[in-house]
Amino acid sequence: MAIHDQITEALNSPDEEVRLQGLRDLASCDASEGLDLIFKAFGDESWRVRKEAIELYLKLPVSRELIGEIIELLHAEENAGLRNAAVEILTRLGRDSVPMLLAQARCPDHDVRKFIIDILGDIGDPEAVPILTAGLDDEDSNVRAAAAENLGKLKSSEAIPNLLKAMHHQDLLLQFTILDALSRIASPVSLNDLLPYKDEKLLRKALIDCLGKAGDHSAVAELVVALTDPMRNVREAAILALVAIHSRYPDVVAQQLSQSEKGPTAVAVSGYLDDEYTEPLKRATVRILGWLGDSDSVLPLLKMLDYESLQQEALAALVDIGRGHCQALLSTWNKVEGNQRAYLAYILGEAGCSEGLSVLQDGLRSDDSQLVRMSAYALGKIGAVQMMPNLIDCLRSESFEVQEAANEALITLAKSFPEESFSALAPLLTDNDPTQRMFAVMVLRELDNPAVLDTLGLALKDSAVEVRRAAVKVFERFDVSDHIGALLLSLTDEDAEVRRTIIEILGNCSNEDALDGLQLALQDEDVWVRASAVRGLGRVAGSRSCALVESALKDPVGLVSIAALETLSTLAGAGAVNHMVSALDHSDEEVVTAAMNLLTHYGSEDWINDHAERLINHPFWVVRAQIARSAVEVLGPKARPLLQTRLATETEEVVRQQISDLLAELPVN
């Protein structure tokens, strides 16, 4: 029996598995010789057989030449399988099938017209828009609805006038589909075009959805009214729609909601905070309540702060309420306690509620350190300069967190009230408590006034290291030319952090009077001070400091040697190559690696040829890994023998993997 006959017999078998095997056997032959069998299998009762036939057909080179025959299958009214197979094939052929689909789009069979419109919509070719637009006036309602749906899929803004015109059809399915299509297109649509349909209950939710995604500013008032609609699904749609339209018209939404009758609207909306509703709906509800600004919403929103997923939205909503109706927050103050009151204090600050001064002052006196912290923060945010003495008192709190909060508040106030801050904080510089002196320095150093350098210069001699550490940072913000002498004296400070900060300042001051200090710091006992001094010498004196920097190459600590190498590279460029090559013998593998990195940058092959063999067998794997990378970057394919030899003996998995990857990327020849 010929193979064609065998396959035919298999495809006629009542056994689904036998029919599937028949198609697989056909695939192993010249399947184009069995097109009749494949077409027959398109109409098989088994979806698995139809799927196998479709996959087989689409792999054939001839598949794009038979589009007309495939379209003809759409007429197979008696076999849904054939029609479904044709739809899938034509869709997957994509733009190749579009011209013939367009030519057949006005055929007398309304089912075929609908299939073609659906296929064109799934393909997504803009050339289909005119045919789809014409379909809006088709005599068949299913075709009209399909045309609207697929214009939405194509997001065709040019079709909007025709879609709005087609709303005049007394066809609820079409009207509903058009509203959904307009939502998908999301280009502006005027409320007046849709108002005639707002009282149709079956369309109302779809209309609200559409206004949220495509409505212009005129739609906001209608959406606000819909928040109290008798239909639950309409209310929910209105909540989501208002949040959507807020991204386009934030001021209009805020204004319309603030002018609405808050009580009934807030009651209707706040019900959606319950756990039974979805997170997106709850988040949208929180935002609506914030814009609405109803006093009764403060408590429910404070409770939402306990939910991590809603915390940010709830805070933002409460701040919105505070900005428009501070009294709403204040009237809640005595109704809550603990964390909720602390949150309220924070929100009063974020909302800039100066009317909250009295309760925040009480908050500073609370036994609850969390409330004290938030009250201090809020007083700073609202610019309560009159509360500066109270905040200074908080600096003596037993809680360091409260001290920090008060200090941050004082720093915030200092930016707006520098003179008042200086008068209030300067006396603390002589306080017996070093912590108070430190806090005073931290505030004063933020004042935008070079005169504070003179005041805080004295603090560099303070007996407490925390005060000196705080004071020296003031010199980072100003030109220190007139204070270099004081800084040089402080290089004898017993605290390495103070010395390191001074060296950083001197190294960035562009004043050669700093050179003495930088040179002195090369002998400092602290390695970080020495490294900072090396880099500072390069910035302040440039190539004139090369000799001093070269001396740092002999530093016993690798960190300093690396700083010297990098600084010399910046100062002398290729002129520093000899120093880099010498560093390849350094006992610190990090220095060797840094030297290879710098040498690789200059691209010369000489150092690779002279040292690669030794470095690829270095006892430290980081060196072996770096020389492998450097060799490939500098030598290119010529690095292959070096890498292959090392790979044969390398035991460190990280290096083995890297060498293997590098070899794989190298051209063979």
N, C-alpha and C positions, 0 to 999 in steps of 0.2 A: 504494500500500500504506500502510495506517495506521501511525502511529509505533509503536503497541503491537505490531503484527505484525512490523514491522522489527526491533524489539528482541528479540522472541521468536525470530525467525529467527537473529539474531546470537548469542543465548544458546544456541542449539542447534548452533552452528558447532563443528566439531572443532578450530578454531584458538583457542588460549587468548587471543591478543591480540584477536581479534574479539569473544569473549565479554566480555573486560574493557571494550572500547569500548562494547559494548551496555549494560553497567551505567552507564558514564559518560554515555551518551546518556539513559538513564533518569533519572539524577540531574538532568539539565538540564530534564527535564519535571516534571510533577507525579508524583513517584515513588510517592506513596501509591496512585495508580491502578494501579501495577504491583507491588503487594505479592506477588502470586502468582509473579511472575518473580523477585523478591528471595528469596522462600522457596525457590524452585527452585535458585537460585544458591548457597544455603547448603550444598547437597549436592554442589556441583561437585567434580570430581576434582582441580581445581587449587586449591592453597591460596591462590594470589594472587586468584583469582576469589572464593573464599569470603571472603577478607579484605575485598575491595572491597564485597561484598554486605553484610557486617556493618557496615562503616563507613557505608554508605548507609542501612541500616536504622536505626541508632542516631541518625541525624540527623533521622529522621521524628518529628513530634509524636505520631504514633499508636503509637510503639514501646512506650510504657509501658502502653498499653491492651491489648496483645496478649501479655502475659506468659504467660497460660495456653496460648496457641498455641505459644509458644517452648518452654515446659516439655514440651509434648507431643512436641517433636522429640527429647527425650531418650530416647523409646521407640523411635526409629528404629534398631533393632538391625542392620538390613542396611546402614546408611550411617553410617560413623564420622564422615564430614565433617559431616553434619547435627548429630550429637551434639556434636561439638567446637564448631561454630558456636553451638549453643544454650548450651553451658557459658560461652563467652566473653561472649555477649550478656547472659545472666542475671547473670554476675559484674559486668559493667560497669554494669548497671542498679542494682546495689548494693541499698540498703535497700528500694527500691521493689519488688524481686522477693521479698523475704524472706517476707511473709505467705503468698503462694501456694506458695512452696517448702516452708514449714513444713506447709502443708495437704497437700502431696503426699509428705511425707517417709516415710510408712508404706505407700507403694504396693506392690503384690505383686512388682514387678520389682526384684530385688536390685541390678541394674546401675543402675537409675534412683535407687534409694535411695542408692547410693554416690555417683553424680553429684551429687545434691542435697546430701549431707553435705559433699562437697568444695567445692561452690559456696558453701555457707553459711560454711565455714571461711575461704575466700578473702575473702568479704565482711566477715567479722569482726564481725558483729552479735551482741552478748551474748544477744539473745533466742533465739539458736540453741542455747545451751548445753543446755537440757533435752532437745531432740531428739538432740543429739550424745551426751549422756550415755546416753540410752536406746539409742542405736546400739551402745554397748559390749556389749550382750547380744543383738545381732541374730543371727539364725540363720546368716547368711552371714559367713564369716571376713573377706572383703575389706571388707565394710561395717563390721565391728567395728574393723578396723585403721584404716580411714578416719576413724571416729569418734574414736579415740584421737589420731590424728595432728592432726586439726583442733581438738580440745580443747587440744592443745599450742599450735597457732597462736594460739588465742584467749587463751592464758595464763590459763586458767580455774582459779583456785585452788579454787573451790567444787567442781570436778569431781574433786579429788584422791582423796577417799574412794572414789568409784566407780571411778576408774582403778586404785587399789590393789586393790579388790575384783575387778576384771576380770583381774588378774594370775593368778587361780586357773584361768582357762581354760588348758587344755593346748594352747596355740596359740603357738608360738615367735614367729611374725610379730607377733601381737598384743602379746605380752610385750615384745618388742624395741621396738615402736612406743610402748608405754606408757612405757617407761623414757626414750625420747627426748622424749616429751611432758612428762614430769615435769621433765626437764632444762630444757625451754623455759619451763615455768611458773616454775621456780626458787623455789617456796615450800617452807618446811622440810618434810622428810619424815624420819620416824624410820628408823634403820637396821634395826630389828626387822621393819619391814614389808617389807624387801627382802632380808634375810638368807637366806630360804629359796631364793633363786634364785642365790646367789653361786657355787655349784659348777657351774652350767650354762655350759659354755665359750662357747657362742654368744651368751650374754647378758652375759658377764662385763665386757667392755669398756664396753658400754652402761650396765651397772650402776655401774661406777666413774665414768663420765662423770656419771651422774645424782647420785651421792653428792657429787661435787665441786661441782655447781651447786645441788643441793637438799638435800643431807644436813645433818643437825644435828651437834652436837659428838660424838655417839656414833659417827659414821661415820669419825672421824679414824683410829682404831686400825686399822680395816679398810683404809683407804687406805695407811697406812704398810706394812702387810703386803703390799699389792699392789705395792709398789716392787720386790719381788724375785719377782714372779709369773713362772712359766715362760714365759708368753706375752708376746712383745715388745709387742704393741699394748696389752696391759693395763698393762704397766709404764709405757709412755709416757702412757697415760691417767691413771695414778695420779700421775705427776709434775705434770701439768697440773691435776689435780683437787685435789691438796694445796695448790697455790698459790691456787686459786680459793677453797677453804674457809678458807684462812688469813686472807682478808679478813674473814671472819665470826667465826672463832674462833682468833685469833693465838696466844693463850697455850696453848690446848689442843694446837695443832699443834706449837709449840715444845717443850712438855713431852713429848708422845708421841714425837717424833723424838729428843729427848735421851735418852729411856729405851730406845730401840730398840737392837738390836745393830748398832752403827755400821759396822763393817768390811764385812760382806757387803752391807749396804744401800748404803754409799758406793760400793763397787765396781760394783754393778748400776746405780746412778744416773749415776756419773761418765762412763760410756761415751757418754752422750748429749751430751757437750761436743764431740764430733768435728764436723768441718766438714760432714759429710753430713746433719746434722739441721737442722731449721728453726730460725730465730732464736727464735720463741716457746718452742720446746721447750728450746733451750739456755739461754735466760734463766730459765725455770722450774727447770731442773736446777741452775743456779748458786744460785738461792735455796734450793732443798732442801738442797744441800750446806752452805750457811751455817747453816741451822737444825739440821742434823744434827750439825755440830761435830766431824767426824772429822779427826784430825791429818793423815791422808794426803791430805786434800782441799786443804790449803793450797797446795801446789805447783801442782796443776792450776788452782786459782783464780787464783793469781798470774799464770799464763800467759794467762788470760782478760783480764787488764788490758791486753794488747796489742791487743785488739779494741775499737775505739771504741764499737760498739753494745752491748757487754757490760760496759764499764768500770764504770759506776755499780752495776750488780747485783753484779759481782765484788767491788768494794770493800765494799759493804754486807754481802755474805756473809762476807768475811774479818773484818769488824768483829764480826759475829755470833759467829763462831768465837772470836775473841779475848775477847769478853765472858764467854763460858762456859768457855773452855779456853785461857787465855793461853799455857800451856805448848806448845800446838800451834803457835803462832806462833814462840815462842822456839826450839823444836827445829828450826825451818826456817831460822833466821837464818844459820847457817854453811853451809847448802846452796845459798844464793843469793848473788848479788853484783850490783853495778851498780844499775840502776833497780829491780830486784825487791827488793833489800835496802832501798833508800830507801822504796819503797812499804810494806815491812813496818814500817819505823820509823813512818811516818805512821799505819798501821793500829794499831800499839801505842798510839799517842796517842789515836786516835779510840775505841779500845776501853777506854781507861783502865787499861791494864795496868801497874800499879805494879811488878809483878815484872820488867818490862823495863828497869828503871833501869840495870842494869849494861851491857847491850848498847847502850843509847842513849848512855850515857856514852862508850863506845868509839866510837860513831858520831860524836860531837862531835869526836873526834880524827882522824877519817878524812881522807884526801886528796881524797876525793870530795865536792865541795861540795854536790851534791844530797843525799847522805846526811847531811851535817852539817845542812843546812837542815831536813830532815824530822825528824832527831833532836831538834833544838832545838824544833821545833814540838811534837813529842810530849812532851817534858819539860814544856813549858808546860801542855799539856792534862792531863797526869796530876798536875799540882801538885807537881812535884819541887822544893820550895823549897831542899833541900840542894844542888841543882845550880846554884843562882843564881850562885856564883862562876865556874863553868865557862861559863855563858851569858854572863856579863860579859866573860870572856876572848874569847869569839867576837865581841864587838863590835869587836875589833881585827883581825878577819880581813881579808885582802886582798880578799876577795869582798864586794861590797856586798850581794849577795843573802843571803849568810850573816849579815852584820850585821843586815839587816832581819829575818830570821827569828829571830835571837837576841833582837832588841829586841821583836818581837811576843810571843815567849815570856815575856820579862820583864814585859811589860805584862799578860799573862794571869796570871802569878803574882802581880803586884801587887794584883790584885782580891781575892785570897784571903789574901795575906800582906803587908798594907800596912806594918807596922812593920819587918819584915825587909827589905822592898824599899827603904824609906827609908834604913835603915842601910847597905845595900849599895850603893845608887846615889848617895847624896848626895856621897860623896868624889869621884865623877867630875866634879862641877860645877867642880872646880878643876884638872881634868886639862889638860895642855898641848895636847892634841889637841882642836880644836873639835868634831870629829865625835863624840868620846866625850862631850863636854859636851852636845851636841845630843841624843844618845841618852838620856843621863841625864834631861834635861828631859822628853823624850817619855814616859818611864816615870813619873817623879814627878808629872807633871801629871795623870795618870790616877788618882792616889790620892784616895780620897774623904775628903779632909781639908782644910778651908779653910786650915790652917796652912801648907800648901805654897805659898800665895800669897806669904807672907813670904820663903820660901826662893827661889822662882823670880822674885820681884820683882827680886832682884839680877841675875838672868840677863838682865833687860831692858837692862842696861848692858854686857853681854858684848861683846867686840871682834868676835866673829864673827857675821855677819848670820844664819846658819842657826840659831845658838843663840837669838838674839833672836826670830826668827820662831817657833821652837818654843815659847819661853817665853811669848810674849804670848797664845798660845792658851789657856793655863791660865785666863785671866780670863774666858773664855767660859762656864766651868762654874760660877762662884761669884758671890755678891753682892760687887761690887767697891767698895761705898760707902767702905770704909776705904782704898782704894788708888787713888782717882781722882787724887790728887796725883802719884803715881808714873807713872800713865798719861799725864797731861798733859805731864809732863816728857819722856816718850818720844815725844811728837808731833813732836819735833825730830829723830827718828831719820832717818838718811840713806836708809833703805830704805822705799820706798813701800808694800810689802806689810805691813811692821810698822805703818806709820801707818794704813793702811786697816783693818787688823784692830782697831787701838785705836779708831778712829772707829766701827766697827761695834759694838764693845763699849759705848762711851759712849752711842751712840744707842739702845741697848736697856736701859740700866741704870736708867731711871726716876728719875734723880737729877739735880736741876737744877744741881748742882755741875759737871756735865759740859758745861753750856752754853758756858762759856768756850772749852773745847777744840773744840766743834763749830763755834762762830763763827770761831775761828782757822783751822780746817781749810777754811773757805770760800775761803781765799786760798792753799791748798796748790797746789803745782805739778802734782800728779798729779790727773788728771781723775776717776779713780775715788774718790779720797779726797774730792774736792769733792762728787761726787754722793752719796756715803754720808753726808757731813755734812748735806746738804740734807734727806735723808730722816730722819736722826737728829733734826734740829731739830724736825721735825713730830711725832715720837714723844715727845720729852722735854718740849717746852714747849708743844705744841699751837698754838692760834691766836695766842698771845703771840709766837710766832716768825715770824708772817706777814711782817713787814717784812724780816727777814733772808732769808727764803725768796724774797720778791719780788726782792730784790737779785740773787739767783742767776739770775733770768730773763735778765739781761744778760750772763751768762757766755758767752764766745766759743765754747765747746764745746757742741754740741747735747745731748750726753748729760746734762750738768748742767742745761740748760734744761728738758729733759724731766722730770728728777727734780723740779725746782722746780714745773713745771706740775702734775704728778701729786700732789705734796705739797699744793699750794694747793687742788687739787680736793678732797682729803680734809679739809683744815682748814676751807675756806670754802664748799665746795659751789658752788651757783649764784653765790655772791658772787665767785667767781674767773672768771666767764665773760668779763669784759672782758680779763683777762690772756690767756685762751685765744684770744679773737678777735685780739688784738694779735699773738699768736704765728703767726697765719696768714700774716704777712708775713715770717716768719723766713727767713734764707738757707739754713738746713739743712732739707732736705725731710723728714727724720725728725721734726724738731720740728713742722713743719706737720702731718704725718700724726698725730702724737700729739695735737696740739691738736684736730684734727677728731674724733678718736676720743672725746675727753673731751666736746666740744660735742655730739656725737651723743647721748651719754648723757643730756644734759639736755633734748633733744627740741625746743628752741626752733627756730622756722622763720626767725627774723630773720637769723641769721648766714648761713644758706643763701641766703636771698634777696639778701643784700648781697654775698656773696663767691663763690657757686657758679659764676657765669659766668667769673670770673677763674681759679678753681681748676681747673675742668674743662679749661682750656687751659694748665695749668701745664707748664713744661718737663720736670718729672720725672714719669715714668709712675706711680710709686707714689702720688703725690699725686692724679693723675687717677683712679686706681683707687679710692682711698679716698673722694674726693668723690662718685664715682658711687654707692658703697655707702651713704654717709651721706645723700645726697639721697633715695634710695629709702626708707631707714629713717625719715627725718624727714618727707618730703613725700608719700610713697606714690605713687599714680598721677600726681600733679601733677609728678613728676620726669621723666615720659616725654619731653616736648619737649627738656629739657636733654640727656638721654641720646641721643635720636635725632640731635640736631644734632651731638654729638661723634662718634657712631659714623660719621657720613658722612665725617669727615676723619681719624679715628684710624688711626695706622699701627702702633702697638705691638700685637702679636697678643694678648698677655696681657690688655691692657685691652679690646681689641675683643671677646674671648671673654666677659670679665666683663660688659661692657655688654649684650651680646647675651643672656646668661643672665638678667640683671636685667630686661631688657625682656620676656623670655618669661614671667617670673613675675608681671609687673604685670598687673592686670586691664585689659582694653581700655577700659572706661568707668569 
